[in-house]
Amino acid sequence: MPAYKSYCWSLGTTSFRMVEFNRKIEKQLAYLDEFWRNPEFATQKWSENEPLQEAYYNFLKAQEFIVGDAPRKAKDAREKTSGLVDLGLIDDERRLTDTGKALLKIATEQDFNRENLLQIPADSFLYFRQLLKVSCSLDGAFARPYLILAMALNRLGELSDEEFTYLLPLAISQTKTEYILNAIEKIRRGESTVDETIIAVLMDLPNYREAYSTFLQAQLSEELIMEIGMNRKSKSYDKPYYDLYVALSDVLQTHSDESAVKLFRAVKSLSGKGATLWKQYLFATTNTKAVERDGYSALNIGQRIFDCHTEAELRLEFFKLLHLFKAKSLLSDYFDLNRRYFKTTDTVLFQDNKVKFDIIPNCFFHLLTERLPEMAYNEEPSLTADIELPAIIGVAISQEEIFAKVEALYGVQVRNLYDVQAFVDRERYDRFNRMVDEMFTDEKLISLMTLFEERRDSEIQAMVTNNADVPTIFEYVLAVAWYKISGRQGKVLEYMNLSLDADLLPITHAAGGHEDITYHYEATEAYPAHTLLIEATLAGGTNQRRMEMEPVSRHLGDYLLSHRGEEAYCLFATTYLHINVISDFRMRKHSQYYSSDGSEVIDGMKIIPCQTSEIKTIIERGITYRRIYKIFEDAYHANTEPNKWYKEKIIDGITEL
């Protein structure tokens, strides 16, 4: 009987699908490095050594990298590290490779400089070089997903989310890639559909043709349905499809309400996303009570399967749908993984349900147009080696060639690097402002502030990004809110002091980074030229006193010492203010701050604490920074007792505007 064979590529495995993807990779490299330094484990082999693998699991748990207790700890340890093997950051024995060591060094030293051909952060440039090399093994052949994506985007300009999810991974060879790209063009012209393309690809495969032939000729049975289902894990998973087929046949013969209800129950017995796809295809409603009430009239009677007049026709349509929905379920599972891996390079934009390259990567791959097919379908032996870009692509591309391609593709005059950076910068801010309009409306910002107050972390990550921890997202959202409060003036993407991905969303790195936002204001009639340091924290109670009082004053003091003659103050933003934190910051008005050698001093510092409750009021009432600056300035000069100061000078000052 025919057996399942992979018909698509994917990056990583579903067991390696993690939130805070970049940070988890970096932390696990550090943990592996530490684990192997332990004399107890240093000389052991990982392969087929379940006690060692279990020891690594327990080590990760002790570091609070994982929670709970996996039923098979060794298996979980293998799965937790599998994605690092796929990326070439560790070898099969889970030892750091040259690339893994290089990435760990970047993360440890927080050296994310952009001094490379693509002008992306150093860690992203390492991922970029790795993704150029990463290949998937497919029945003895190889496909490099990132290069196949590049060929698709070179030709098509962009992909829809649907095209990226369901069609691109089917491009596993040069022939299949050409077929898929032609199919996408046909779909865009209205001459075909995504579903028809998937079915055509599957029905062209020998094992699917054999399975269909068997299904058409053999007597119907549970065993037959399980055999022709070719389930990847176990054929027993496909047993419920027998009842589905029988129920479909009954509906076609009787057209009765009772048969429709039985069909609905058969669909509900299926598992996973396939059940949803079958339900949406067969029924006009997914509501059980509605189906039980309406019976036959609840069916999507216009679907092709309800127009089958013979057993052979029914078997053909059933076979196609069975494997179409299985394929779409599998491909949708892979979508998130593929996106996570591609996003590590900071070259691919996933916005507005479209997938495309950022400006400079787009130019880079257009310069490689002729080389891509030669590279895309073989295994790269240097996956674990930290080698330079020309050695990977087999050609040296100069910055001048990138400049010329920017001119050709985007129609802008480029004389030097500054012109390119200015063009990229304008495009980034255009995208950022569109995102602010759509993703961070005033209502959503207020909602997010409430979620931060209630620490509903999973909802926050679902609304913003799951590649950053919640404290980082708080800082980012605060920066976005302050950008809007400030009338969208200034280079907020630089002011954030955060790592951002290509979609301009925050990334958390293992070692952390700057905690402040540095906002620069030019002089107006409402205020002088000055700098505002925004310190954001979700720490509350005594933790807030311990964690924030010293760093906040130190950051401001050091800034003032290094920027003599510049006016600057600090806004301390949090979800809950401790009374003694307020008192401490008020005392800083009169205290001196010295340089480490005592040779320089600052006489007094302006630190304004502010809760998210007041920030929500500012957003809700559309209060601008021009008016807020005066409230903060008046509050700073007030002599009100600290225990009354925040209520009388900040809360009342904002609400009375």
N, C-alpha and C positions, 0 to 999 in steps of 0.2 A: 504493500500500500504506500501511497505517497506520504512524504513527511514534510514538515515545515522547514523552510529555508528562508533566511533573512532576505528581504527584498528592498530594504531601505537602510540608510546609514543613520547613526545617531551618535552624539557625543556623550561619553560617560554612560552611567547606568542610573535607573530610577532610584536605586538605593543610595546614590550619592547626591540626591537633590536636597540641598540645604539652604536655609535662609542665611543671610550675611555671608554669601558665597566666598567673596575675596578674603574676608577676615578669617573664615573657617579654614581656608586653604593655608593661609599664612601661619595661623596658630598651630595647625596640625604639623606643618613642616618643623616648627620650633619644638613641638612635643616629640616628634620622631627623632629629631636631633638629640634631644635630652635623653630620650628612652635608650637610644643605642650607646650613649655614653656611660650608662650604668654597667659596671663590670659584670653584673649577673647576666646581662643579656648581650653584651657587646660581641661575643664570638658565636652566638647562636644563629641558626638559619631560620628564616621565616617560613619557607615552604614546608607544608605538611607538618607543621609544628604547632598544633592547636594549643598546648599549654603556653607557649610564647605569645601567640595571638591573643589568648585570653588575658595574659599579663598586660599586654598593651591596652586592651579594653579597660581593665581595671585602672591602669595608669591614667587613661583619658577621663575616667569617671572621677578619680581623685582630684583631677585638675578642674572638675566641674564643666568639662567640655561636653559631656553627655549626662543625661539623667535617666533614672529608672534602671531596670535590670533586663537586658536582652536574654531571651530564653537560650540562645546559642551565642555566647559572647565571642567566641573565635570567629564565627561567621560575620558577626556585626563588625568586628575589628577589620576583617578583610574588606567588607563593603565600605567602611569609613575611609579606607585608604585607596580603594580601587580607582577613584577619579584622579588621584594624584599620579597613579601609574599611567593612566590614559594620557595625561598631559605631559608625561616625560619628566615630572618633577621628582619622582622616586622610581627605583627600578622594581622588578618583580619581588626582590627580597626586602622591599620597603626601606631601602637605604637612599638617602638623598643623592640625587644625581648632580652634575655640574649646574644644570639649570635650576634645580631645587635649591642648591646652595646660593646661587645668584639671587633668586627671588627672596629667600630668607634674609640675605644681606640688605637688599633694598628695603624690605619691610622693617627690619630691626633698626636700620639707620634712618628710616623715614626719608629716604632720598628719592623723591618722586620727580626728579628734574625732567624736563621735556627736550633735552638736547639730543634729539634723534631726527631722522629723516621725516617721520610722520608728525613730529611735535606733539606726541602724546606722553603721558607720565611713564617713567622708567619701568614700573611694574607692568603697565599695559603693553609697552613695547616688547617686554620679554614674553608675555602671553601671546602677543601678535606673532612673534617669531616661532613660538611653539605651535600655534594653531596652523601656521603655514605648513608645518611638518606632520601634524597629527593625521593619521589615516585610520580607516575602519576596514577590518578584514571581512570580506563577504564571499564565502565559499571559494576561497583560494585567490580571489581578486582583491584589489584595494581601491578605496576612494578617499580622497581628502576633502572633507565637507567644506572647509573654509574656502578652498580654491574653487570648488563647485559653486558656492555662493557668489564668489567674485565673478565667475564666468556668467552667471545668471544676471547679476546686477550690471555688468559691463554691457550686456545685450539689451536688457529690459529696463534699465534705469532704476527700477524699484520693484519690490514684490508686495503684494497684499499679505496680510497675516495668514489668510487662507492658503494662498499659493506657497508661502514659506512653510506652513505647517504640513499640508497634505501632499504637495507635489515635489518641492525641491528635494526632500530626502529620498525620493524614488530615483533620482539621478545618480546611479551607482556605477555607471560606465560611460564611456564617450558616446556610445550609441544611445543609451537611455537618457543621457543629459540632453542631447540634441532633440530627442523625442519629447521630453518634458518641456523644454523651452518652446518648441513649436506648438505644443499643446496649450501652453499658457497664452501664447499669441492668439490661438484659435478661440480660446475661452473669452479673451478680451474682445474679440470680434463678434462674440455671440454665437459661434459655430460649434461649441462643445461646452461641457461642464466639468467641474472638478471631479464629480462622482464618476462620470463616464471615463475620464482619464485614468482614475485609479483602477476601475474595473478592467479597462483595456490592458493596463500594465500587468495586473495579476493574471488575467486570462491568457497572457502571452507566455507565462512561465510554465515550464514542463510539468512541475508537480501539481499545479492548479489544473492544467489541462487533463492530466491523468486522474486527478480527484473528481473532476466533473464527469469524465467519461465513465468512471466507476459508478458515480451517483446516478447517472442516467440509465445504466444498464442493470444495476443490482436491485434486489427486492428491498423495499423500505424496512428499516429496523433501527433500533437505538444504536446498535453497533455500527451500522452504515453511517449514520449521522455523525457519530463520534470519529469515525475514520476520515470522512471527507472534510471534517472541521479542521484537521491538522493543527490542533491546539499546541502552542509553543511549550506549555508546561506539562499538561496531562490531558489525554483525550476525555477523561471523565468530566472535565469542566464543560464539555459540549453536550452532555446528556440532555439538559433542558431544551435544546433545540429540536429534539425529536417531538416533544409535546407541542412546540411552536409550529412545526411543519404540519402535524396532524390537525391542529386547530385551524390553521390557514386553509387546509384542504376542506375542512368541514364548512368553513365560512363560504368558500366558493361553491360548494354543492348545495347548501341549504339557504343561504342568505338570511338566516334567522337571527333574532336578537340574542338567543341563548348562545349560539356559536360565537357571536361577536364578544360576549362577556367572557367566554372561555378563552378566546384568543387574547383578550386583555390580561387575563390571569396568567396565561402562558408567557406573555412578554414580561410581566412583573417577576416571574421566577428566574429570569435571566440575571446575570450579575454584571457589574461594571457599567461603563459608558455605553456598551452595546445595547443594554436594555433601554436606555434613553433614546438612542437612535432608532431602534425598532419601534418604540412607542410613538415617536414623533412622525415616523414614516407611515405607520398603519392607522393612527387615530388622529382625529381632529382635536381631541382634548386628552390631557393626561390625568384628569380628575376621575377617580374610581367611581364615585357616586354618579357622575354624569354619564359614564359609560354604562353603568348598571341601569340607569333610567332610560337612556336613549337607544341602547343596544346597537343594532346594525347601522342606524343613522349616525352613530358616533365615529364610523370608519372614514378614513380618507379614501373614499371609493374611487377617486380619480387616479390613484396610483397604479402603475403598470401591472403590479402583481395581481390586482383584482380583476384584470382583464384577461387572465390566463384561461384558456378553454380546454387545454389538455394537460395530462400529467407531466408530459415532457416540458411544456411551457412553464408550468409551475416549478418544476425542479430547476430549470435554468434560472428563473428569476430569484428563487430562494437561494440558490448557490451564490449568485452574484451578490445579493444583499448580505448574506451571511458573511462573506469575506470582505465586502466593502465596509461594513460596519466594524468588523474586527480591525481592519486596516486603519480606519479613521480613529478608532479608540487608541490603537497603538501609537499612531502618528501624533495624536493630540497629547499623549503622555510624553512623547519625546520633545514636543514643542518647547516646553519650559526649560528642559535640559539644554537643548541646542541654543536657545536664546541666552541662557546663563553663560555658557562657554564663549559664545561669540562676543558677549558684552564685556568679558574680561579684557578684550583687546582695545576697548574704547575707540573702535573704528566703525561700528555698526549702529545705526540709529533705529530704534523701535518706537515710532511715534505715529499717532493718528492712524493706527491700524495699517501702517506701511513699514517696510523694512528697506533701508538703503544705506549706502556708505556715507560717512562724513566727507567733507570736501577734500582734504589731502589724501586720505586713503582711497577715495574714488579716483583721484588723479594717478596715484601709485599703481592701482590695478589696471587702469587703462594703458599705462606704459608697459604692463606685463601681458597684454592681451594675447600675443602670440605664444608666450611661454606657458600660459596656464594649462592648456590641454596636455602639454608634455609632462607636466608635473602632477596633475590631478589624480592620476589613476595608478600610482605606484607607492610603495612603502618607502618612507624616508629613513635611512639607517641612522641618521644623526639626531634622532628624537631627544635623546637624553643629554646631548652635548650642547653646551652654551656657545654656539657659534654665531658669527656675525651674519647680518642680513644678506650680503652678496653671496656668501657661501651657500645659503639656503636656496636663493632664487636663481643662482647661476649667472647673474649679471649685476653690474654696479649701476645703480640709478642715482643721478646727481640731483642736488637741490635745484639747479637750474632747469633740469628737465621737468621737475615738479612745477616750477614757476610757469614754464611754457604751457604745460598741460592745464594749469588753472586758467590761464588766459584763453586757451582753446575751448575748454568745456564750459566756462562760466562767463566768458566775455568781459573780463575785467583786466585793466592794464596792470601788469606786474613788473616792477623794475628791481625789486629787492625783497628780502625777507619781510621787511616791515609792511610792504603792500599786501603780501599774503596774509600776514597775521592780522592786519586791519580788516581785510575782507572776511576772514574766518571769524573774527571777533564780532563783526556786524551781524553775520549770519547766526552766530550763537545767541546773541541778545534778541534777535528777531524770534528765534525758536523759544527762548526762555520766556519772553513776554507773551507769546501765544500760549505756552504752557501755564503761565500764571493766570491768564484769562480763563482757561478751560479747567485747570486742575486745582487752582488755589483761589477760587472766588472768596469773597468776604464770608459767605455762609460756611464754606468748607474750612476756612481758617479758624473760624469760631468753633466749629465742630471739632476740629483737631485739637484746639486748646483744651476743650472739655475732655477729650479722650486722654490727653497728657495728664490732666488733673486726676483722672480716675485710673490712670495707668492701664488702659485697655490696649496693651501693646500689639496684639495680633491685628486688631482693627486698624491701628495706626500704620503698621507695615503694609497692610492690604491697601490702604488709601494712598500711600506714598511710594515706598519701595521696601522689598524684603532683603535688599543687599546692604542695609545699614542697621545698626542697633538703634533703639528708641532714643537714647540721649543724643546721638548724632542727628537723628531726624528732627528732634526738638530744636536743636540749634539751626538746622536748615530751614524749618518752617518759620522760626522766629525771624530769620534773615529775610525770607520772602515777605512776611508780614511787614517788617520794617521798611523794606523796599517800597511796598505799596503806600505805607504811611508817609514815606519821604517823597512821594510823588514820582517814584521810579527814577530818581536821579542817582547818578553815580554808577560805578562798576561793581555791582553787588556780587557778581560771580567771583571777583577777586577779593572782595571784602570778606567773604565767608570764611576764608582760610580752611576750606574743606576740600577733600578729594571728591570730585564729581565724575560720573560716568559720561559716556557720549550723549546720553539723553538728558544730561544736566541734572541728574538726581544724585543724592549723596551715597558715598561708599564709606564703610567703616574698615579701617585697617587694624591689624592685630595690636600694634603698639600704641594705638591712639594717636592723637595729633593735637593741633591747637584747639583750645576750648573757646576762644573768643572770636567775635566778629568785629572787624575793624572798619568802621563806616566813616568815610571822609566827606565833609560838607564844605562847599565853597561859601564865601560870604554873601549874605543877602541883607535886606533891610531888617529882617526879623532876627538875625543872629550873625555873629562873626564867623570867619572861617575856623573850623574846628574839627576834631576827630572824636568819634564816639566809639568806645570799646563796649561791645555787648557781651556779657558773660552769661551763659545759659546753664542752668542746672535743674535736674529733677530730684535732687537730694532734698530731704525734708528733715525737720526736727533737729536733734543733736547732730545728726550726720551732716546737715547743712552747715552748722557752726564749724565742725571739725574739717570739712572738706573744702569749704568755699571762702571763709573769711580771710585766710592768709593768701591763697592764690589770687583772689580778685584784687586785693590791694597791691600785691606784688606785680601783677601784670600791668596795672595802671601806673604804678610807681616806676617800673622799669621803662615803660613807654615814655613817660614824661622826662625821665633822665636822658633817654636817647634821642629825644626830639625837643631839645631846648627851644624855647620861644614859640612852641606850638601849643595852642589851647586844646586840651583834651579832658574828657571825663568818661565815666563808666556807668553803664546801665546794667544792673544785676537783675536778670529775669528768671523767675522761678514760678512753680505752681503753688508754693506755700512759703511764706516768709516767717522765719523764726524771729521773735521779738529781740533777742540778743544779737542777731545778725544785723537787724536794723540799727540797733544801738551802736554796734561796732563800726558800721559804715558811717554813721553820723559823727563819731569821734575822730574819724580819719580827716575830717574837715580841718582839725586843728593840730594833727600829729605830723611829725616830720618823717620823711622816708629817705634813707641814705643809700648810696651806691655801696657795693660790697666792700670797697676799701675805705669807705667813710669820707672820701674826698669831695663828693657831691651830695647835695640834699635838695629835696622837694618840700616846700612848706605847705602842707595841706593838700588833700585830694578830694575831688568831687565824685562821690559814688551814690547813685540813685537806685535804690531797690524798687522792683516793680513786680507784682504778681500777674499771672496770666489772666486773672479775673479783670484787672484793669486794662490789660492789652485787648481783651475781648470788647470792653466798652469803647476803647479807642477805635477799633475796627468797625464795630456796629454803628457808631455815630459818625464815622467818616472824619475823625479829628486828624488834622495834618500835623506833621512834625514842627512846622513853624509855631503852632500854638502849644505843642507839647514842650518845646524847648523852653518857653517862658515859664510854664508850670514847674519844670525841673529846676530852672534857675532860681525862681522865687523860693521853692522848697529848700534848695541848698542853702540859701542865705537866711532862712528862718531860724529863730532861736527856740522853737517849740521843743518841749521835752520829748525824747525818743519814743516813749510809750504812746504818745498822742500824735507824733509827727506824721506817720504814714497815713493815718486816717484823715487828719485835718489838711495836710498839704498835698498829698498825692491823690487819694481816693476822692476827697471832696473837690480838689482842684480840677480833676478830670470830669467828674459828674456835673460840675457847675458850668462847664464850657457851653 
